[in-house]
């Protein structure tokens, strides 16, 4: 695969991925200027190579992509001195998830990467969370450009010496070596979700994160893999009474007690973890009344929330459904302050999109660095 990535600066974020004529095109919105493109050219398409998740780290220096084969490829920005464009070259590649089989339910678990989230950098190493349908993993990405030499009890080839053969005492030293990037798993968070995980979000306290599936949202501490706390559970006693599912969830960027989750009915609920341990009762409900004149068989499908993002200031919230992008003021629940028709031209083609299942495609959204 030949990869060419051109981005104006490190503050770039993405909005969607398209596949056209054997070319992957990642539409990215530069936080300061205009649209840029990231293109992945491939001679022969392999299903396992299709990108399923993309995420920039907080500085924009690193770009992580996950694919359907469970691999994560990290690209690093290289600034060209005589140009305002930046090139992203391959920095590290590793296998994050492997295919599994749930023998209890006779269910095959795909290795496809659903979400990637970077943790704020605290030292020279980088940390990220990645998840497939069932298992979340914490990865450490670190560099090594020196190796220790001059052991007393070990030969250079790794064989151990007999203590009786030691006649002198040497002080080990570090010698330069070719730069090597290592990806090592630090934590594995498993067996907490009955349904497929659709969202993970790191809290502003940098100690906890949430994971959401169709019916439940769990709160994890990064240091503990054997337990999580269920903070939202919308599963009814009788599954025949199920009317909606959770489609996206996100922590507030500044308030560690606040989070939101969107549903398949087009509503977004804001919850406060200070109110109760189980946040089944929301603090605010953001939902736009439906126009009866435009209601159709496809209304509920296209109104499903596919992504929700807070602005960096925490004052506004962006939601994405199939046809529109909406901006909400957290102080006004009745209606969005802005509505953008993204795919309005598809409204007349919903029947065809339903027949080929394209109407169930999910789209993501993001804010520019200045929230404008």
Protein Blocks (a to p, Z undefined) as FASTA:
>chain_A
ZZddddfblkbccfbdcdeehiacdddddfklmcdddddddfbacfklpcfbdcddfkom
accdddfkopacdddddddfkbcbdcdddfbdcdfbdcdddfklopacdfbdfbdcdddd
fblbdcdddddfkbccdddddddfbdcehifkbcfkopacdfklpmbdcddddddddddd
ddddfbdcehkbfbdcfbdcddfklpaccdddfkbccdddfkbmkbccdfbdcbdfblkl
pcbdcfbdcddfklmkbccdddfkopacdddfklpmblfbcfbdcdddddfklgcfklmm
mmpcfbdcddfkomaccdddfkbccdddfkbmkbcfbdcdfklmmmmmmmmmmmnopmmp
ccdddddfkoZZ
